[in-house]
Amino acid sequence: MSGQWVHLAGTFDSSPQKKTFYLNGHPVASATGSLYQPNTASPLRIGAGASEGSGNFWFNGAVDNAAVFNAALPHQTIADHYNSFSQYAQEVLAAGPVAYWRLGEQGGSSAYNSANVSQHTGTYQNGPVLRQTDRPLVGDIDTAVDFDGTDDRVVVPYSTALHPASLTVSFWAKVEGGQGTYRSPLTARTSTVGGLLNTQGYNFYASQSDRWEFWTGQGPNLSYDVVTGPPVVLNQWTQVVGAYDAATKVKQLFVNGQLFGQNVNALYVPMTGATNPLYIGQGDGGWYFNGKIDEAAIYSRALSRAEVARQYELGVTGTLTPDKIFGVLYTYSTPPNADATLFKDDLKTVGSFSGDLTDLWVATGPYAAGDTTVGWQATTPVTITFDLGGLYSLHQIRIGYSYNSDAGVAGPDDVQVAWSTDGTNFSSPVLFTGFTGTNLHNELVVGTFDQWATHVRLIFDGGAAYGMNKYVLDEIIFIEGVPEPASLLLLVLGAGGLLAARRWLATPSV
């Protein structure tokens, strides 16, 4: 592919006399019985196709990270070398997936599991189109696969390892058709065992109502448990993650890094009563997916909110904001009214949050400068409470905001902040201070606090206190600080004192 980076590797194993050619970490051709004669005289040249004389067959393009090894590297090592250039792949692999199909093969019929190339290999069937450079990951050369919605699929043989008691399933999908029908990007389930209703396993749909759904089997005589997420956005890459924790019985559906739905006391029965394969691009008995799929992974545990949000940010930006607190949850005191003249689509009243306000409103109004913005009428104060997911030394809160004469949007001096270490008792609200920016569109406000907190409240009071009636926000980011040694010592001593007190109270008198 002209203009595209590609990872090339070639090996020769003298014992079976096997030569193998790899593209982007996986084999595309091999031959046994090949001969190889080591070069004992001519130099090695990079950028030329002949070592003898002054060279020949000059290369027109860029070359980087060339290496020669004195051994025939195995497939897994070459795949690991390739994946080491992807921050997203490194993040996924560090989380310990059972299987991770990057779907970046450059040829052949095998869809390899990058976590272990010798296990859970899928087979491309009926002609899905490989090497799609329309891909979800920013700054990543790995390609995607296009499915036609008719019969294209990847088939992975059944394995109990793909049906753990606790699990997370993640993938990226770009829906390109089939509105008003069920389309499954990934399925591993059965509805019957021995001819009787017995739902087991899991699957995902871009549903008949054009919303994302996560289905799990509940066992004999029970239908599937379903968590419904946000609307499917046509022709847009979307990260979809479903998780189930067997210990807490909590089932969650994340879309684009945000928690969009969960069921508590949910049932999930792994598929043990049948040996149906895992399908990528097809549902159970049909429901073919029309569009592109990439980066599918299965874990034998429920990923945390923060882990899901980190993967999403790496995917869409290629990097992580230093010291950012990921997986934050939020709730509204009273849901504000979205401004229909500037912003549109669904207002979320509860969910998760990692910075970009696309999860608060799915909006692309005229004040959005390359990103999603939030606008609301604030004739009464609006309070948003954020659950940070743990105790943090909160260093900064960054708010991307904008206002101008058309929007009449309240400024940064209309925002108050309060914090809590238990989610119940909050400090007295104080005005947000330490601002930067020039009162222009999409400027970033930075407030420095250096307070211990598990929860934060932002109170937008412009409508009541200042007469402003609209807000336009782009993002809110919470930055973790490194505690001073004295502060850390006091915190440790405080925890130790609490533990000692509990032990003293628990000691029976004689």
C-alpha positions in Angstrom: 0.0 0.0 0.0 1.6 3.2 -1.2 2.1 5.9 1.5 1.4 3.5 4.4 3.9 2.2 6.9 4.2 -1.6 7.1 6.2 -3.9 9.3 8.2 -6.5 7.4 10.1 -9.5 8.7 11.6 -12.6 7.1 13.0 -15.7 8.8 14.9 -18.8 7.7 15.1 -21.8 10.0 17.9 -24.1 8.8 16.6 -27.2 10.5 13.4 -27.6 8.5 14.8 -25.3 5.8 11.7 -23.1 6.2 11.5 -19.6 5.0 8.7 -17.3 6.2 7.6 -13.8 5.2 5.7 -11.7 7.7 3.7 -8.5 7.3 2.5 -6.5 10.3 3.4 -9.3 12.7 1.8 -12.2 11.0 2.9 -14.7 8.2 1.6 -14.1 4.7 3.8 -16.7 2.9 6.2 -19.5 3.7 8.1 -22.3 1.9 9.8 -25.4 3.1 12.8 -26.9 1.5 14.2 -23.5 0.7 18.0 -22.9 0.5 19.8 -20.0 2.1 23.5 -19.3 1.6 25.0 -16.8 4.1 26.7 -13.7 2.6 30.4 -13.8 3.5 31.7 -10.8 1.5 29.3 -8.1 0.4 28.1 -5.2 2.7 24.5 -4.9 4.0 22.7 -2.0 2.4 19.5 -0.4 3.6 17.6 1.3 0.8 19.2 -0.7 -2.0 18.3 -4.1 -3.4 21.7 -5.3 -4.3 24.8 -5.7 -2.1 27.3 -6.3 -4.9 28.9 -3.5 -6.8 27.5 0.0 -6.2 23.9 -1.2 -5.5 20.7 -1.4 -7.5 16.9 -1.4 -7.1 16.8 1.8 -5.0 14.0 2.1 -2.5 11.8 5.2 -2.8 10.2 5.8 0.7 11.0 5.7 4.4 12.7 2.9 6.4 13.0 2.7 10.1 14.0 0.3 12.9 15.9 -2.3 10.8 17.4 -5.2 12.7 19.1 -8.5 12.0 19.1 -11.5 14.4 21.2 -14.6 14.5 18.2 -16.8 14.9 14.9 -17.5 13.2 12.5 -15.6 15.4 9.2 -17.3 16.2 5.8 -15.9 15.1 5.0 -14.7 18.6 8.2 -12.7 19.0 7.7 -11.0 15.6 4.1 -10.2 16.6 5.3 -8.8 19.9 7.9 -6.6 18.0 5.2 -5.3 15.8 2.7 -4.6 18.6 5.4 -2.8 20.6 5.0 0.2 18.2 1.3 0.5 19.2 0.6 2.2 22.5 -3.0 1.0 22.3 -1.9 -2.6 21.7 0.5 -2.4 24.6 -2.3 -1.1 26.9 -4.6 -4.0 25.9 -1.9 -6.6 26.3 -0.8 -5.3 29.7 -4.4 -5.9 30.8 -4.0 -9.6 30.2 -6.5 -10.6 27.6 -7.3 -14.2 26.9 -7.5 -13.3 23.2 -6.8 -10.2 21.2 -7.6 -10.2 17.5 -6.2 -7.0 16.0 -7.6 -7.9 12.6 -4.6 -6.3 10.9 -3.6 -9.3 8.8 -2.3 -8.3 5.4 -3.2 -11.5 3.7 -4.2 -15.1 4.1 -7.3 -16.6 5.9 -6.1 -16.6 9.5 -7.1 -14.0 12.2 -4.4 -14.4 14.8 -4.6 -13.8 18.5 -1.9 -11.4 19.4 -1.9 -12.4 23.0 -0.9 -15.9 22.0 -0.6 -16.6 18.3 -0.8 -20.4 18.8 -4.3 -20.2 20.4 -7.8 -19.1 19.4 -6.9 -18.4 15.8 -9.9 -17.3 13.7 -10.6 -17.9 10.1 -11.8 -15.3 7.6 -14.7 -16.7 5.7 -16.7 -15.6 2.6 -14.5 -12.7 1.7 -14.2 -9.9 4.3 -11.9 -7.3 2.9 -8.6 -7.0 4.8 -6.1 -4.1 4.9 -8.6 -1.3 5.4 -6.7 1.9 6.1 -10.0 3.5 7.5 -9.2 2.5 11.0 -10.1 3.7 14.5 -6.7 4.1 16.2 -4.9 7.5 15.8 -1.2 7.1 14.9 -1.4 3.3 14.5 -0.6 1.5 11.3 -2.7 -1.6 12.0 -5.5 -2.0 9.5 -9.1 -3.0 9.9 -11.5 -5.4 8.2 -14.6 -4.6 6.2 -17.7 -6.9 6.5 -20.4 -6.8 3.8 -23.4 -7.5 6.0 -24.4 -10.6 3.9 -22.1 -13.5 4.8 -18.6 -12.1 5.8 -17.4 -13.3 9.1 -14.5 -14.5 11.3 -15.0 -17.9 12.9 -13.0 -18.8 16.1 -13.4 -22.4 17.3 -15.1 -23.0 20.7 -12.9 -22.9 23.8 -13.9 -22.7 27.5 -11.2 -20.0 27.9 -13.4 -17.7 25.8 -16.3 -18.2 28.3 -14.9 -17.2 31.7 -17.1 -16.6 34.7 -16.1 -12.9 34.8 -15.4 -11.3 31.5 -14.8 -8.2 29.4 -15.3 -8.1 25.7 -14.1 -5.1 23.7 -13.9 -4.1 20.1 -14.2 -1.1 17.7 -16.9 -1.0 15.1 -18.0 1.3 12.3 -21.6 0.6 11.3 -22.1 1.4 7.6 -25.6 0.1 6.9 -28.5 -2.1 8.0 -30.5 0.5 9.9 -33.6 -0.9 11.6 -32.2 -4.5 11.7 -30.1 -6.5 14.2 -26.4 -6.5 13.2 -23.9 -8.4 15.4 -20.2 -7.4 15.5 -19.4 -10.2 17.9 -21.2 -13.3 19.2 -20.4 -16.4 21.2 -23.6 -17.9 22.5 -26.3 -20.6 22.3 -30.1 -20.2 23.0 -30.8 -23.9 23.4 -29.1 -26.9 25.0 -30.5 -30.4 24.1 -33.4 -28.7 22.2 -34.6 -26.8 25.3 -34.4 -23.1 26.0 -31.1 -22.5 27.9 -29.4 -19.2 27.1 -25.6 -19.2 27.5 -22.7 -17.0 26.4 -22.7 -13.4 25.2 -23.2 -11.2 22.1 -23.5 -7.6 21.0 -25.9 -5.9 18.6 -26.3 -2.7 16.7 -30.0 -3.3 17.3 -33.2 -3.1 15.5 -33.8 0.2 17.3 -30.4 1.4 16.2 -28.9 1.3 19.7 -25.9 -0.6 21.1 -26.9 -3.7 23.1 -25.0 -6.2 25.2 -26.7 -9.6 25.7 -25.8 -12.4 28.1 -27.4 -15.8 28.6 -29.1 -16.5 32.0 -29.4 -20.3 31.8 -32.4 -22.8 31.6 -35.8 -21.4 30.7 -34.6 -17.8 30.8 -34.2 -15.3 28.0 -31.2 -13.1 27.6 -30.3 -10.3 30.0 -29.9 -7.1 27.9 -28.1 -3.8 28.7 -29.0 -1.1 26.2 -26.6 1.8 25.4 -26.7 4.9 23.3 -27.8 5.3 19.7 -25.6 3.8 16.9 -23.9 6.6 15.0 -23.6 5.6 11.3 -20.2 5.8 9.6 -18.4 6.6 12.8 -15.9 4.4 14.6 -17.1 3.4 18.1 -15.5 1.6 20.9 -17.9 -0.9 22.5 -17.0 -2.7 25.8 -19.2 -5.2 27.8 -18.1 -6.4 31.2 -19.5 -8.8 33.8 -18.2 -9.3 37.4 -19.2 -12.7 38.8 -18.4 -11.6 42.3 -20.7 -8.5 42.3 -23.1 -9.6 39.6 -22.8 -6.2 38.0 -23.0 -6.1 34.2 -21.9 -2.9 32.3 -21.9 -1.5 28.8 -19.4 1.1 27.9 -19.4 3.1 24.6 -16.5 5.3 23.7 -15.0 5.0 27.1 -18.2 5.9 29.0 -20.5 3.8 31.1 -23.9 4.0 29.4 -25.8 1.3 31.2 -25.5 -1.4 33.8 -27.6 -4.1 35.4 -27.1 -5.1 39.0 -27.8 -8.6 40.3 -27.4 -9.7 36.7 -27.1 -13.3 35.6 -24.5 -14.5 33.1 -24.0 -18.2 32.3 -20.9 -19.0 30.3 -21.5 -21.3 27.3 -20.7 -24.8 28.4 -23.7 -26.7 27.0 -22.8 -26.2 23.4 -19.6 -25.7 21.3 -20.7 -22.9 19.1 -17.8 -20.9 17.7 -17.2 -17.2 18.4 -18.1 -15.1 15.4 -16.8 -11.7 14.5 -19.1 -10.0 12.0 -22.0 -12.4 12.5 -24.7 -13.2 15.1 -26.0 -16.6 16.2 -27.6 -18.0 13.0 -27.2 -14.8 11.0 -27.5 -11.1 11.9 -24.5 -10.2 9.8 -22.6 -7.0 10.4 -22.4 -4.3 7.7 -19.3 -2.2 8.3 -15.8 -2.4 9.7 -14.5 -4.1 12.9 -11.1 -3.8 14.6 -9.2 -4.6 17.8 -11.4 -7.3 19.4 -10.4 -8.6 22.8 -11.7 -10.9 25.5 -10.5 -10.8 29.2 -11.3 -13.2 32.0 -12.1 -10.4 34.4 -14.2 -7.2 34.4 -12.1 -4.3 33.4 -12.5 -1.2 35.6 -14.0 2.1 34.5 -10.5 3.6 34.4 -9.1 0.9 32.2 -11.8 1.2 29.7 -11.5 5.0 29.6 -7.7 4.8 29.2 -8.0 2.5 26.2 -10.5 4.8 24.6 -8.3 7.9 25.0 -5.3 6.0 23.7 -7.4 5.0 20.7 -8.7 8.4 19.7 -5.6 10.5 20.7 -2.7 8.2 20.5 -1.5 9.3 24.0 -2.7 9.8 27.6 -3.1 13.1 29.4 -0.5 13.0 32.1 -1.9 12.3 35.6 -5.5 12.4 34.3 -8.0 10.6 36.5 -9.9 8.1 34.3 -13.3 6.4 34.7 -15.0 9.2 36.6 -18.8 8.9 37.1 -21.1 11.8 37.3 -24.7 12.6 38.3 -26.8 15.8 37.9 -28.8 17.5 40.7 -31.3 18.5 38.1 -30.7 17.7 34.5 -30.4 21.0 32.6 -32.2 21.6 29.4 -30.1 21.3 26.3 -30.2 24.3 24.1 -32.0 23.1 21.0 -30.9 26.0 18.9 -27.2 25.3 19.4 -27.0 21.6 20.4 -29.0 18.6 19.7 -29.4 14.8 20.3 -29.6 13.0 23.6 -28.9 14.4 27.1 -27.4 11.9 29.4 -28.5 12.3 33.0 -26.2 9.8 34.6 -23.1 8.0 33.4 -19.3 8.0 33.3 -16.9 10.6 32.2 -13.3 10.9 31.1 -13.0 14.4 29.8 -14.6 14.9 26.4 -18.2 16.0 26.9 -19.5 13.8 24.1 -20.9 11.6 26.8 -23.0 14.3 28.3 -24.5 15.4 25.0 -24.0 13.8 21.6 -23.8 17.2 20.0 -22.0 18.9 17.1 -23.3 22.4 17.3 -21.8 25.4 15.5 -19.6 26.3 18.5 -17.8 22.9 18.4 -14.2 23.4 17.1 -13.2 20.0 16.0 -14.7 18.4 19.1 -18.0 17.9 20.8 -19.4 20.6 23.0 -22.2 20.9 25.6 -24.7 23.7 25.8 -27.5 24.2 28.3 -29.9 26.7 29.6 -28.9 27.7 33.1 -31.7 29.8 34.4 -31.3 27.9 37.7 -28.1 26.5 39.2 -26.9 23.2 37.8 -24.8 20.9 40.0 -22.8 18.0 38.6 -21.3 15.6 41.2 -18.3 13.5 40.0 -17.2 10.3 41.6 -13.5 9.9 41.0 -13.5 6.2 41.8 -11.1 6.4 44.7 -9.2 8.8 47.0 -7.0 11.1 45.0 -4.8 14.1 45.7 -6.7 16.4 43.3 -4.3 18.9 41.8 -6.3 20.6 39.1 -9.7 20.7 37.4 -9.5 21.8 33.8 -12.6 23.1 32.1 -12.7 23.8 28.3 -15.3 26.5 27.9 -16.4 29.1 25.3 -18.7 32.0 25.1 -19.4 34.9 22.8 -22.1 37.5 22.0 -24.2 35.1 20.0 -24.4 32.4 22.7 -24.5 34.8 25.7 -22.7 32.1 27.7 -21.6 32.6 31.3 -18.0 32.9 32.0 -15.6 31.0 34.3 -16.3 33.1 37.3 -19.8 31.5 37.4 -18.4 28.1 38.5 -18.1 27.0 42.1 -16.4 23.8 43.4 -16.7 21.6 46.5 -15.0 18.4 47.4 -15.5 15.4 49.7 -13.6 12.4 50.9 -16.7 10.3 51.5 -19.2 11.3 48.9 -21.6 12.7 51.6 -19.9 15.5 53.4 -18.8 18.3 51.0 -16.7 21.4 51.7 -18.3 24.8 51.4 -18.4 25.8 47.7 -15.7 28.2 46.6 -15.4 30.1 43.3 -13.3 28.5 40.7 -10.0 30.4 40.6 -6.7 30.3 38.8 -8.1 30.7 35.3 -6.2 30.9 32.0 -7.6 31.9 28.7 -8.8 35.0 26.9 -12.6 34.6 27.0 -12.6 33.1 23.5 -14.0 29.9 22.2 -12.6 26.7 23.5 -10.2 28.3 25.9 -9.1 26.1 28.9 -9.8 27.1 32.4 -7.4 25.6 35.0 -8.1 25.7 38.7 -5.5 24.5 41.2 -6.7 22.9 44.4 -4.4 20.3 45.8 -7.1 18.7 48.0 -7.7 15.1 48.9 -11.0 14.0 47.4 -13.1 11.1 46.3 -15.9 13.2 45.0 -16.1 16.7 43.4 -19.1 19.0 42.8 -19.1 21.7 40.1 -21.9 24.2 40.6 -22.8 26.2 37.5 -24.6 29.3 38.9 -24.5 31.8 36.1 -28.2 31.9 35.4 -29.1 32.6 39.0 -26.2 34.8 40.1 -25.1 36.6 37.0 -28.0 36.7 34.7 -26.3 34.6 32.1 -28.5 31.9 30.6 -26.3 29.5 28.6 -23.1 27.5 29.1 -21.0 26.0 26.4 -18.4 23.5 27.6 -16.0 21.3 25.7 -14.3 19.1 28.4 -13.7 18.7 32.1 -10.5 16.9 33.2 -9.4 16.0 36.7 -5.7 15.9 37.2 -4.1 13.9 40.0 -1.4 15.5 42.1 1.6 14.0 43.8 1.1 14.5 47.5 3.8 16.2 49.5 5.7 13.8 51.8 4.3 15.4 54.9 0.7 15.1 53.6 1.3 11.5 52.6 2.7 10.7 56.0 -0.3 12.3 57.8 -2.7 10.3 55.5 -0.8 7.1 56.4 -0.8 7.9 60.1 -4.5 8.7 59.9 -5.3 5.4 58.3 -3.1 3.6 60.9 -4.9 5.4 63.7 -8.3 4.4 62.4 -7.1 0.8 62.1 -5.8 0.8 65.6 -9.0 2.3 66.9 -11.1 -0.3 65.2 -8.9 -3.1 66.6 -9.2 -1.5 70.1 -13.0 -1.4 69.8 -13.0 -4.9 68.7 -11.1 -6.2 71.7 -13.5 -7.8 74.2 -13.3 -6.8 77.8 -12.6 -9.5 80.4 
